[in-house]
Amino acid sequence: MFARISTILAVFFFAMLAAASAVPRTDPPPATGSQCNAVGGDINCCNSLQQADDPVVKLLAGLLGIVLGPVEALIGLTCNPISVIGGGNSCTSQTVCCTGNNFSGGLLVVGCSPINIDL
C-alpha cells in the first residue's frame, strides 16, 4: 500500500519538475532602436559580438569572475552606450541592442543582438 503511494508521489513530483523547467524565449531579437527601447534594452556600439562559448569570452568572464551559464544570445565585447537622440554619436563597429547585464563598463555585455540604426 505504502509502496504504491510513494510511487505515485514520485511520478507526480517528476511530472511537476518537468512542467516547471525553464524554456528559452523564442522572441525575435529587436531590429531597430525603437524596438530595442520597447523591450527594455540599451543600444550599444560593440567592437565585436561573440558566442558565449567563444574562448575569448570564456577567458574574460573567468578573469572578471563571471559565471555565464547557458547563454544563447550573443556577447558584446568592449561596448559603449550610444543614444539616438542628439548629435555626435557614431559607431564604426557593430550597433547592437543588449538586454542583459553589463560588466566592467562595457567590457563584456550579455544578451546582445545586432540592430539597424542610422547614426
C-alpha positions in Angstrom: 0.0 0.0 0.0 2.7 2.5 1.0 4.8 1.4 -2.0 2.1 2.5 -4.3 1.6 5.8 -2.7 5.4 6.6 -2.8 5.5 5.5 -6.4 2.6 7.8 -7.3 4.1 10.7 -5.3 7.5 10.2 -7.1 5.8 10.2 -10.5 3.8 13.3 -9.6 7.0 15.0 -8.4 8.9 14.3 -11.6 6.0 15.4 -13.7 5.8 18.7 -11.9 9.6 19.1 -12.2 9.4 18.6 -15.9 6.5 21.1 -16.2 8.4 23.7 -14.3 11.6 23.5 -16.3 12.9 26.7 -17.9 12.1 27.2 -21.6 14.2 29.6 -23.7 12.4 32.5 -25.2 11.9 32.4 -28.9 11.0 36.0 -29.5 12.8 37.6 -32.4 15.6 40.0 -31.5 14.9 43.7 -31.9 15.8 45.0 -35.3 15.6 48.8 -34.7 16.4 51.2 -32.0 12.7 51.8 -31.1 12.2 48.0 -30.8 15.3 47.8 -28.5 13.9 50.5 -26.2 10.5 48.8 -26.2 12.0 45.6 -24.8 14.0 47.5 -22.2 17.3 47.1 -23.9 20.2 49.5 -24.3 21.7 50.5 -27.6 25.5 50.0 -27.7 28.3 50.1 -30.1 30.4 47.0 -29.6 33.8 46.2 -31.1 32.7 42.5 -31.6 29.9 40.1 -31.0 30.8 36.5 -29.9 29.0 33.4 -28.8 29.1 32.6 -25.1 31.3 29.6 -25.7 34.0 31.6 -27.5 37.4 31.2 -25.9 37.9 34.9 -25.6 34.5 35.3 -23.9 35.3 32.5 -21.5 38.7 34.0 -20.7 37.3 37.5 -20.0 34.4 36.0 -18.0 36.8 34.0 -15.9 39.1 36.9 -15.2 36.1 39.1 -14.2 34.7 36.2 -12.0 31.5 36.0 -14.1 29.6 32.7 -14.4 27.7 33.0 -17.7 25.8 29.7 -17.6 23.8 28.6 -20.7 23.6 31.8 -22.7 22.0 31.6 -26.2 22.3 35.3 -27.0 25.5 36.9 -28.3 28.0 38.6 -26.0 29.2 42.1 -26.8 32.8 42.9 -26.2 34.2 46.4 -25.5 30.8 48.1 -25.9 29.9 51.8 -25.4 26.4 53.0 -24.8 25.0 55.3 -27.6 22.0 57.5 -27.8 20.0 58.0 -30.9 18.9 61.4 -29.7 21.3 64.2 -30.2 24.3 64.7 -32.4 27.9 63.4 -32.2 27.1 59.7 -31.9 28.8 57.4 -34.3 29.5 53.7 -34.4 32.2 52.3 -36.7 31.8 48.8 -35.3 28.6 46.9 -34.6 25.4 48.6 -33.4 23.6 46.2 -31.0 20.7 46.0 -28.6 21.7 44.5 -25.3 19.1 43.3 -22.8 21.4 41.6 -20.3 24.0 42.6 -17.8 26.8 45.0 -18.5 30.1 44.1 -16.8 33.2 46.3 -16.2 31.9 49.3 -18.0 31.0 47.5 -21.3 34.0 45.2 -21.5 31.5 42.3 -21.6 27.8 42.7 -22.2 25.3 39.8 -22.2 22.3 39.4 -24.4 23.2 41.4 -27.4 21.7 41.3 -30.9 22.6 43.4 -34.0 20.2 46.2 -34.9 19.9 48.5 -37.9 20.2 52.2 -36.9 21.3 55.3 -38.6 23.6 57.5 -36.5 
